């Protein structure tokens, strides 16, 4: 597998990603201007994936103190 790094304006990125999807090429996009720490973003994405897979725990409101106290 080879890697290509493309630096493009946001208006051109849409066309580029559409083209790559048509070719069925795996790709990742990133936003250098993102104000968020990449590690934090990765944790959020992991959490969202777990939620979609029903891999989470619910806590009743009356039990919150048990879970929040150290």
Phi and psi in degrees as GROMACS dihedral restraints (atoms count N, CA, C in turn):
[ dihedral_restraints ]
;  ai    aj    ak    al  type     phi  dphi    fc
    3     4     5     6     1  -111.3    20    10
    4     5     6     7     1   159.3    20    10
    6     7     8     9     1  -122.2    20    10
    7     8     9    10     1   137.1    20    10
    9    10    11    12     1  -123.2    20    10
   10    11    12    13     1   130.1    20    10
   12    13    14    15     1  -107.1    20    10
   13    14    15    16     1   123.1    20    10
   15    16    17    18     1  -116.5    20    10
   16    17    18    19     1   128.9    20    10
   18    19    20    21     1  -108.3    20    10
   19    20    21    22     1   110.3    20    10
   21    22    23    24     1  -136.8    20    10
   22    23    24    25     1   155.7    20    10
   24    25    26    27     1   -66.0    20    10
   25    26    27    28     1   153.4    20    10
   27    28    29    30     1   -60.3    20    10
   28    29    30    31     1   -33.5    20    10
   30    31    32    33     1   -67.8    20    10
   31    32    33    34     1   -29.6    20    10
   33    34    35    36     1   -83.4    20    10
   34    35    36    37     1   -26.1    20    10
   36    37    38    39     1   -60.8    20    10
   37    38    39    40     1   -36.9    20    10
   39    40    41    42     1   -60.6    20    10
   40    41    42    43     1   -45.9    20    10
   42    43    44    45     1   -65.4    20    10
   43    44    45    46     1   -40.8    20    10
   45    46    47    48     1   -63.9    20    10
   46    47    48    49     1   -46.0    20    10
   48    49    50    51     1   -66.2    20    10
   49    50    51    52     1   -37.3    20    10
   51    52    53    54     1   -62.0    20    10
   52    53    54    55     1   -42.3    20    10
   54    55    56    57     1   -63.4    20    10
   55    56    57    58     1   -44.5    20    10
   57    58    59    60     1   -63.8    20    10
   58    59    60    61     1   -37.2    20    10
   60    61    62    63     1   -63.6    20    10
   61    62    63    64     1   -41.5    20    10
   63    64    65    66     1   -61.1    20    10
   64    65    66    67     1   -37.5    20    10
   66    67    68    69     1   -78.4    20    10
   67    68    69    70     1    -6.2    20    10
   69    70    71    72     1    57.5    20    10
   70    71    72    73     1    46.2    20    10
   72    73    74    75     1  -100.9    20    10
   73    74    75    76     1   131.5    20    10
   75    76    77    78     1   -70.9    20    10
   76    77    78    79     1   134.8    20    10
   78    79    80    81     1  -152.3    20    10
   79    80    81    82     1   161.0    20    10
   81    82    83    84     1  -126.8    20    10
   82    83    84    85     1   146.6    20    10
   84    85    86    87     1  -119.1    20    10
   85    86    87    88     1   152.1    20    10
   87    88    89    90     1  -140.8    20    10
   88    89    90    91     1   162.2    20    10
   90    91    92    93     1  -125.8    20    10
   91    92    93    94     1   105.1    20    10
   93    94    95    96     1   -61.7    20    10
   94    95    96    97     1   -25.9    20    10
   96    97    98    99     1   -85.7    20    10
   97    98    99   100     1     5.2    20    10
   99   100   101   102     1   -64.1    20    10
  100   101   102   103     1   132.3    20    10
  102   103   104   105     1   -79.3    20    10
  103   104   105   106     1    -3.2    20    10
  105   106   107   108     1   -98.1    20    10
  106   107   108   109     1   146.0    20    10
  108   109   110   111     1   -66.4    20    10
  109   110   111   112     1   131.1    20    10
  111   112   113   114     1   -57.9    20    10
  112   113   114   115     1   -34.3    20    10
  114   115   116   117     1   -65.2    20    10
  115   116   117   118     1   -40.3    20    10
  117   118   119   120     1   -63.7    20    10
  118   119   120   121     1   -44.2    20    10
  120   121   122   123     1   -60.9    20    10
  121   122   123   124     1   -42.0    20    10
  123   124   125   126     1   -62.9    20    10
  124   125   126   127     1   -40.0    20    10
  126   127   128   129     1   -63.5    20    10
  127   128   129   130     1   -41.2    20    10
  129   130   131   132     1   -64.6    20    10
  130   131   132   133     1   -43.5    20    10
  132   133   134   135     1   -62.2    20    10
  133   134   135   136     1   -40.3    20    10
  135   136   137   138     1   -63.1    20    10
  136   137   138   139     1   -43.3    20    10
  138   139   140   141     1   -63.2    20    10
  139   140   141   142     1   -42.7    20    10
  141   142   143   144     1   -62.3    20    10
  142   143   144   145     1   -39.2    20    10
  144   145   146   147     1   -64.9    20    10
  145   146   147   148     1   -43.8    20    10
  147   148   149   150     1   -60.8    20    10
  148   149   150   151     1   -40.7    20    10
  150   151   152   153     1   -63.6    20    10
  151   152   153   154     1   -44.4    20    10
  153   154   155   156     1   -61.7    20    10
  154   155   156   157     1   -30.9    20    10
  156   157   158   159     1   -90.0    20    10
  157   158   159   160     1    10.9    20    10
  159   160   161   162     1    56.8    20    10
  160   161   162   163     1    34.7    20    10
  162   163   164   165     1  -107.6    20    10
  163   164   165   166     1    72.1    20    10
  165   166   167   168     1  -151.6    20    10
  166   167   168   169     1   167.7    20    10
  168   169   170   171     1  -117.7    20    10
  169   170   171   172     1   136.4    20    10
  171   172   173   174     1  -104.1    20    10
  172   173   174   175     1   148.6    20    10
  174   175   176   177     1  -128.3    20    10
  175   176   177   178     1   129.2    20    10
  177   178   179   180     1   -67.9    20    10
  178   179   180   181     1   148.0    20    10
  180   181   182   183     1   -56.1    20    10
  181   182   183   184     1   -40.1    20    10
  183   184   185   186     1   -68.7    20    10
  184   185   186   187     1   -15.6    20    10
  186   187   188   189     1  -100.1    20    10
  187   188   189   190     1     2.0    20    10
  189   190   191   192     1   -58.5    20    10
  190   191   192   193     1   -40.4    20    10
  192   193   194   195     1   -59.4    20    10
  193   194   195   196     1   -38.2    20    10
  195   196   197   198     1   -59.9    20    10
  196   197   198   199     1   -39.6    20    10
  198   199   200   201     1   -81.5    20    10
  199   200   201   202     1   -26.1    20    10
  201   202   203   204     1   -91.7    20    10
  202   203   204   205     1   -20.2    20    10
  204   205   206   207     1   -80.5    20    10
  205   206   207   208     1   139.5    20    10
